[in-house]
């Protein structure tokens, strides 16, 4: 079976060697020591997932992720960084990353996250249903919202969250239930991640009077469609 291909951007040679050593039995991994060379590789090669450090020469990981997202809204992006401040994590998610892993971490934990995203992004669902959301046709398999005049491509997390809301629309949803359904956990950071992705969905539907994502303080959220 062909191995999944990883774009790995990291300027610390020791960390890069250790991570590659742990991942190479399972994946094809291409390492680049700065953001600029990583972007050049992304522009001319095909990858299945991106692992990005933040503090790098030439171009930092945040800028690299933004440029990757401009070209490809679907490829999973995981930040792996020593920057543990919640502001950095939230910034990474707002840019469009799917997850954020703080150094030090175990190879086993990273592999688990990689596998989750690869399975979701490669899942084949020929008969996957589409949903009508306001003026849009929502295709959860391809992460798109489309009508006659526009096409919006969501990230994988945004699509998963919107699908969960649609399947439970006009229902009060507890925060911990959403977190466990989408992230598999409900710790503090995942809670902040949920807020970021809900904010992103609200922007998508900002002009839709019949769509609302209501914040129920101390309880959770309610996705409503009139």
N, C-alpha and C positions, 0 to 999 in steps of 0.2 A: 504494500500500500504506500502511495506517495505521501511523504511527510508534509505537514502544514509548514508554511514559510513565514518566519518571523523577522520583522524589521526591528533591530535593537540599537538604540542610540544611547551611548554611555561614554563619558570621557575618562572615568577612572579605570585604568587598565586592569588592576587587580580584581575589582568587582566584576568587570566584564568577563575576565577569564573564568572566574568561579561560576558565574551565571551560565556562561556558554557551556562549561563542562557539565553542569547539571541538566541543561536542556537538550543538548545535542543528541542524546540517545533517543529522544522522542520527536524532535522537530528539526527542520532545516533553519538555521539561524544566521542572519547576516548582521555583523556588528559594525557600527560606525562611531568614530570617536568625537564627532561634533555634529551639530544640528544641520549645518549646510550640506555636508556630504550625505547625511541621512535623507534629506529632502531630495537631493539629486538622484539617489538610488530609488526612492519612492516614485519619482517621476518617470523612470524608465524600466522598472521591474514590477512584478506582481507579488504582493504579500497578502497573507491572510489575517495578520494581526500586528499591531505596533506596540512595542515596549519602549517608553521614553523616559529618560532621566530629565531633570529640569535644568540644573546648573551645568551648562555645556558651553564651550567656545563657539564662535562664529554665529551660532543661533541657539537660543535657549529652547527648552522643551515646550514651553507654552507657545512660543511663536511657531515652532515646528508643528505642533498639534493643530494650530489654527490653519496653517497652510495645507496640511493634510486634509482637514475637514472641508476646506473650500473645494478640494478636488474629489473627495470621496466621503460621503456622509454616512456610509454604512460600515466601513472597516472598523473593527474593535480597536480602541486605544486604551492602554493601561499605563498610567504614570507610575514609575518606580523611583522614589526620591527620598532623600534624607530630610527634606523640608516637611516637618510634621505639623506646622501651624494649620489650624482649621481654615484660615483665610486662603492658604495655598491650595488646600484640598478643594475648597469650594470654587476657587478660581479655575482649577483644572477641570472640574465638572462643567462649569459654565462655558468653558471653551468648547466642550463637546466630548471630553473623555468619558469612557464608560466605567472606569474604576481608577482607584488611586491607592497604591500600596507603599507603605512607609518602610524605609530601610531601618534596621535590619529585618529581614523576613526569611522564612524558610523556602527552599526550592519547592517543597511539597505544596506549600500554600500558593505559590505562584503558578505551578502546574495546574492546580485545581481551578484557579481563576481562568487561566488560558483555555482549559478544556470546556468550561462553562460557555465562554463566548464563542469558541470555535463550533461547538455543537449547535448553538443557537443560530449562528450566522450561516451554517451549512445545511441546516435542516431543510429537507425537501418535502414540501406539502403541496402536491399538484392540485388538490381540491380545496386548498385553504380558502375559507369564506372571506368575502369582502363585506364591508360595513358602510352604511350611509351615515355620515356625521355632518350635520348641517348641509352645506352645499357640496361637501367633498365625498368622494368614494375613498374609503380607507382600505388599503391593502397591507395587512400586518406582515405578510410573508416578505414583501419587498420594501416595507417601511415607507410607504408613500401615501400622501393625501392628494387627490387629483380631482379637478373639475374641468370644464371645457376651456377655461382660460388660464389655468395655472397648475403647477406641480410642485408640491412641497415634499422633500425627502427628509424623513426623521432619522434620528440615530436609533440604534437597536433598543436602548433603554427607554427612549421616548415612546417608541412603538409598543413596547411591552406594557408600559404604564397606561398608555391610551387604550390598548386592548382590554386591560383589566378594568378600567373605568367604564368602557362601553358595555362590557359584560355585566357590570353591576351599576348601571346608570340609575339615577334618581334614588339611590340607596346610600344611607350613611355608612361609610367605610371606616373602620378603626385604623389608626395609623399603623399599629403593630401588625395588623393583618395584611396591609398593603406591602409593608417592608418584607415580611416573611414570604409573600407570594412572588415578589419581584427580585429581592436581594437574598432571600434565604436567612435573613437575620434582622434584628431590630435594635442594634446598638445605637449610640449617640451619633456617630458619624454617618451611619446609614440613614438616620432620620434627617440629618442636614442634607444629605444627597437627595432624598425624596423631595425636600423643599425646592431644591434647585431645579429638578426635572419638572415639577409641577409649575414652577415659574416659567420654564421654557414652553410648556404646553399652553399656558395662559397667553403667551405672546403669539403663538400660532393661531389661536382662536380669538384674538383681541377684537377683531371686527365682526365677530359673530354674536349677535344679540341673543340668540336662542341657546347658546352654549355657556355654561358657567362651571367653574371648579371652586366650590365654596369651602372655606376653611372653618371647621367647627372646633372652636378652641377647646383643647383638652380631650378631644374625642378623635377627630380625623378629618375626613373630607367627603364631599358629596359632588359627584359629577352629574350635572343636570342638562337635559336637552328638552326644550319646550316643543 
